[in-house]
């Protein structure tokens, strides 16, 4: 891996800096920013790190995972399914991965946890593609037997519900995610391990198809599914996927006991979290860092570090309130420069200026210990850069904490502070105003920014330290 540090020399990984508890005093201020030498010495070994999206998804987590995966022994995806789309560019080759943890591109053993939903057809096509591009998958990819399957009726129902909601739609990826998690919660889901027993698989499929066909035909006036066809395709999926099914809780537990470094990779982002996000405009799983422990069946005290990944601005796909959304021509400019089009759906992403209120919330609910600020290069060339520092609430008061009540959030207005911009490519040291932009974020959130993304390629990351 090649990386460029502030002092133009390659900083040694790991790049994670622990946030000390001492805050407020000058000593605390100095140490939270970059960690004391003694603290950094203890960071040479960071067994369990969670990488979490700190905004509404698409923060560039794949690239940060790819970078930190080089130093990891096991990479674990903990929620979501084929609604995610991680793009990794290696030596000009682009990988778009939806189901398998992006650590696989770095050649690391990769596990899919119980908290994920798996579309078997998507997973198989990814396995086939990775193998055809020279990445072995046998003995490298592990899928929890407790993960639930995304079935064809989930995809059909997701689309049908969105169509029926009309202008009230959520703007889902239409990959069947909500219906798959709903079936899990109502305990009629089909799990990966059901694939391993043809008798149980048939029984469960017959039950599910009978019920889903009623919904499809009577409620949504759609074609029913043929149970025999579904059984046939899923028996074929079982043959291909059987060797990858594993006890991923035990796998992670053993790795941690042996002192190995485990990286947990989240999909989507904090504000799309089912419990803590901007409901109902959320996904149906738990992208927040605690989701990693739940999905892999390990105690929360096994997690050492939480790296929040945030773009230097914000994007959002789908519907829902978005206080710092850019108005005017700058919106199109950011979208074009940042190539803000969805990996999974190709939809145009909505773009906003960096929102510190939302980021402060992400730091809180995830316990973020350091931040990776991606795509800073996209902001080059703007004379001035607004940053949303506070929200103005409907009663006229201002807050720098994320509103707990949906009406406050829906009706709040952004209060911007404006920083000077910079020009030119971000190669070598950051120009003064870009450094000031990063420091402004650190000061506001009291969390160190340890990585800065300066371009699309794998090597275009600056390690600050
Ligand atoms: P679902 O996850 O397909 O059910 O979609 C629910 C919401 O999450 C919609 O607003 C989607 O646009 C959003 N969403 C789902 N996956 C991603 C992602 O990977 N990046 C950004 N937004 C996503």
Boltz pocket constraint, residues with backbone or C-beta under 6 A from the ligand:
constraints:
  - pocket:
      binder: B
      contacts: [[A, 56], [A, 57], [A, 58], [A, 83], [A, 84], [A, 85], [A, 170], [A, 171], [A, 172], [A, 173], [A, 174], [A, 175], [A, 176], [A, 177], [A, 178], [A, 267], [A, 268], [A, 272], [A, 281], [A, 282], [A, 283], [A, 284], [A, 317], [A, 318], [A, 319]]
      max_distance: 6.0
